[in-house]
Amino acid sequence: MIKIFAAFAILTVMISTVSVYKLKQATYDLEETKRAISAQILKDREAIKVLKAEMAYLSRPERLERLSRRHLVLDAPETGQLAVNLAGLTVRDNVQMINMPVDNFQLLLPRQKPNPMKARRVSETITVARVRADHIEPAIKADKPSKIVEQHSLFDRILAKIGN
Amino acid sequence: MKPIDLRVEGTRQGAIEVARNRLIFVMALFAMGFLTLVVKLISVGVFQAHSSTYYQTVSANTSLLMARADIVDRNGVILATNLKTPSLAVVPGKLKTSPEELAEKIASIFPSLSYDQSLEILSTKRSHKWIKRTLTPRQVFEIKKIGDPGLVTSDAEKRIYPHGRLVSHVLGSVDDDNKPSSGVEAFFNDQLIDPLKSENSLVLSIDIRMQHILNQELAAYKEKFYALGAAGIILDVTNGEVLALSSLPDFDPNDTDGPQNLDEMNKVLQGVYELGSGFKTFTIASALDNKVVDISDGYDATKPVKVAGFTIRDDHPKARWLNVPEIFVYSSNIGTLKMAQDIGVERQKAFFEKLGLFKKTDIEVYGKSAPLLPKQWGPTELATTAYGHGIAVTPLHLASGVAAMVNGGRLNPATLLRKDTSHIESATLISSNEVTSNVAPQVISPDTSEIMRNLLHLVVEFGTGKNAKVDGYLIGGKTGTAIKPYKNKRGYNDKAVISSFISVFPIDKPKYLVFAMLDEPQGIKETFNLISGGMTAAPMVGNIIRRVGPLVGIVPTKQKEFDYEDLMLVSGTRK
């Protein structure tokens, strides 16, 4: 009896020792991983800082302005291009605003027939984007062949008419 | 099978006994040894904690990464940040190659170092000497390629200002050891280097887009009029936040450690100038608020006035009786000084003091200038201060004061910190209760403020500030043209002026104040050689408003009628 008990006790001690050791080792490994991860986080955070600084450097207003002038056919907005609400966009006097129950979107209701005179005035006030000369040139070049083709076809037609 | 019971008797029995005893003794020893091992194993496994060395390394790394908190603008755009940059040093004791050979290689890697310079550094007697800070990755690669153990690269932190010169006067700069020299870097140094707060950024009230617009226009007009310098500020009149602050010439905080000479000082905060007619805003507000004059009252401005031996003239003489709006709109020195004489020295002084013109501004920068005040207040001083001479203040004094004239009469101290930082993540470096002081003091009544708004508007519609007009916006403003005193002798130089324009928009509901000034502009053909504020600074401010307005979403208005317009006797026709 005492032998069995002793054997059991020894076995228990051995098993528990091994398991405690393994647990300890697992914890150590985890902490090792954690250390690696926090080192990586630090590295990443540093990289993010660098990227943020670079972002700020690359999006300097002065640079954006320069790039926009070179690549976009856009100009700074002018006061004439701003409208408070939809009513401000029209030259009509009698504009009634209603509130749509669904989305509360303000809708313009025309109260009179469109007036061609006023309509022309509106079209005159539309701001035409100022296009830099170097942007216009390709457009003109692209236009030219088509015009020639058109003239050519007209000439053809006249020739054809005379021929007939 | 039964075990055989073997028994040895006689003399041999004693020998076996001895052997057995010895065996038991050895076994006991072994058992004890194993027991010790088991106990030790358990104690190591269960009770002993890890050594904590790597925690220290990690935290040391963190503090190295974040030695100084970031500074961001009101929208979270980075204005200043710390980056790790490698630096190169020499440890002469470890050098394997001769200094001459090394110096040649190093000089070829760094264009800024000559052979002689690098040789001098390499042959140092000290045990460690810096060769070069902030290396590029390519330079680091080249140094590693040399492979000498005596050349040591180490990571150091460098303060980086991505926007370069743009915000230099607000930010200030730091030296090689990250010690700040000026600007908010110096003022908030304690908070910026606090390790507990290093993750949070300092949110300024500056808007980098407005700063760019202001800077660009100032630079353009400084060049156009061949001015010595230019300065400007955009202020939120409702709470005193500084949205843009620029002073030219400026400096690059990435290269230099703060302003290098007097020209590069911050003209808005450190320069004190006699700012001229902008002060008429204060005199008239004081007269109206003290009920000395009524809006329809007036003064005779037909002839120049003599005060204590000096003759005071109008720059834009009308040579007739002028009412209060006309005095302001045509910037009449005579009318204003007569008004000041009615106000009296005591009330005028008290009013200036209330506006904070007698002390330094509260803005968060060290080295602000105190105003230069008259030594004694006699009739001459009363007369000259009425139109902004004989008293020199910083442009910020004038801007804060005019902001109080239009915003309903409350004097908000100007601040460089954004008051509401709730929308920016990790922005609690300085909590808002440190910034928001008590309620801003009321310096004039809301009614007087209402009148001042209308008067300022009339100046831009009819008066000296016409050149600042912007289609669709209601702008109020006041020109200022002040002659500068000679540097080394008494008296004033008529040729050298400070031309300024202070403006508020939209004037019906004031939100932004724009102040711009040119230091000694030269006349050009386009302006008929005129260098007054209305010809030089006003169009510049008009341009700024034209660009800033749509940016911040100020809605254009179609209003064409103004109060007190009927009081004006206007020559010519309005469009």
Boltz contact constraints between the chains, C-beta under 6 A:
constraints:
  - contact:
      token1: [A, 17]
      token2: [B, 41]
      max_distance: 6.0
  - contact:
      token1: [A, 17]
      token2: [B, 42]
      max_distance: 6.0
  - contact:
      token1: [A, 20]
      token2: [B, 45]
      max_distance: 6.0
  - contact:
      token1: [A, 20]
      token2: [B, 46]
      max_distance: 6.0
  - contact:
      token1: [A, 21]
      token2: [B, 45]
      max_distance: 6.0
  - contact:
      token1: [A, 24]
      token2: [B, 45]
      max_distance: 6.0
  - contact:
      token1: [A, 35]
      token2: [B, 54]
      max_distance: 6.0
  - contact:
      token1: [A, 38]
      token2: [B, 58]
      max_distance: 6.0
  - contact:
      token1: [A, 42]
      token2: [B, 61]
      max_distance: 6.0
  - contact:
      token1: [A, 46]
      token2: [B, 65]
      max_distance: 6.0
  - contact:
      token1: [A, 50]
      token2: [B, 83]
      max_distance: 6.0
  - contact:
      token1: [A, 52]
      token2: [B, 78]
      max_distance: 6.0
  - contact:
      token1: [A, 53]
      token2: [B, 81]
      max_distance: 6.0
  - contact:
      token1: [A, 53]
      token2: [B, 160]
      max_distance: 6.0
  - contact:
      token1: [A, 53]
      token2: [B, 162]
      max_distance: 6.0
  - contact:
      token1: [A, 56]
      token2: [B, 77]
      max_distance: 6.0
  - contact:
      token1: [A, 56]
      token2: [B, 78]
      max_distance: 6.0
  - contact:
      token1: [A, 56]
      token2: [B, 162]
      max_distance: 6.0
  - contact:
      token1: [A, 57]
      token2: [B, 162]
      max_distance: 6.0
  - contact:
      token1: [A, 60]
      token2: [B, 163]
      max_distance: 6.0
  - contact:
      token1: [A, 61]
      token2: [B, 209]
      max_distance: 6.0
  - contact:
      token1: [A, 61]
      token2: [B, 212]
      max_distance: 6.0
  - contact:
      token1: [A, 76]
      token2: [B, 547]
      max_distance: 6.0
  - contact:
      token1: [A, 77]
      token2: [B, 550]
      max_distance: 6.0
  - contact:
      token1: [A, 79]
      token2: [B, 471]
      max_distance: 6.0
  - contact:
      token1: [A, 79]
      token2: [B, 472]
      max_distance: 6.0
  - contact:
      token1: [A, 79]
      token2: [B, 556]
      max_distance: 6.0
  - contact:
      token1: [A, 82]
      token2: [B, 550]
      max_distance: 6.0
  - contact:
      token1: [A, 82]
      token2: [B, 556]
      max_distance: 6.0
  - contact:
      token1: [A, 84]
      token2: [B, 555]
      max_distance: 6.0
